[in-house]
Amino acid sequence: MSNRAPRGIIVGHGEFAAGLASAVQQICGLADVFAAVSNRDHPAGELERILREYADNGAEIIFTDLPGGSAANAARRVMRDHPKLVLVTGANLAALLEFALGERCGPATAARTAVEKGRSAMDSSGGES
Amino acid sequence: MAIVLHRIDDRLIHGQVVVGWGRPMGVGFIALVDDTVAASEWEQELYRMGVPPEVTLHFADVSTAQREHAAWESDPRPGILLTADIDTMARLATATRVTEVNLGGIHHAPGRTQRLRYVFLSPDEEQALRTLAATGVRISAKDVPGGKPVELEDLL
């Protein structure tokens, strides 16, 4: 286990964050890229404090499940005094894998690439009547 | 349809409110009553991002909400009224017809004791709820629509 500070924070409802972080670890063995935070049972101010602490320690991107809501709101509040921090909403596993395994670049570029990968992974098929 | 839910939730607009309650109720508007948010464009923009475009969002301080409440109640669409704390809801209720209040999320803070997983109350807040209930307002806790309601007398 590495003691490096996580580059990305996953925040969401229920076990969303822990589940995605666990999936990343299962697929590529990387346990230290992401920190997982659930918004469950945290008052808004406490969630913001947790995210601010990660940002102070070098986290570059916050990934949230929904575009609006307590996780994204807390992230946006932290971004006011951490202008280089990037928020990605609607995160999925494909986006997180791209961030974890992709070429290291600035957070804005990394976030853009992750969003493209995540968006392209969404598809539907079947259901013919 | 009027206001179908008067809710106290310290997160105000978030997934549980917009998706959990708002979708099945088909809400057409949300009234966010908070003196601080009503005075801040930045805060309002933040909360606006969490609401789908087809849902009207009203921001009001308590005195404005007291004046607007009747108009919201006569809106043909179902709506949710939110406050972040008990005091704001109690002040609103002094001048408006609030018959039922939902405790949806009052989280841990110094001086508060846990009553439910999502409800923590200080002695002053408990008294404020008792006072509000004594005026005829029914108060119960329920975080999501499918949850089991817990009446105030069972909560305290």
Interface residues (C-beta under 8 A of the other chain):
Chain A: H13 N39 D41 H42 P43 A44 E46 D65 L66 P67 G68 G69 S70 A72 N73 R76 R77
Chain B: D10 R11 I13 H14 G15 V18 V19 L46 Y47 M49 G50 V51 H107 H108 A109 R117 Y118
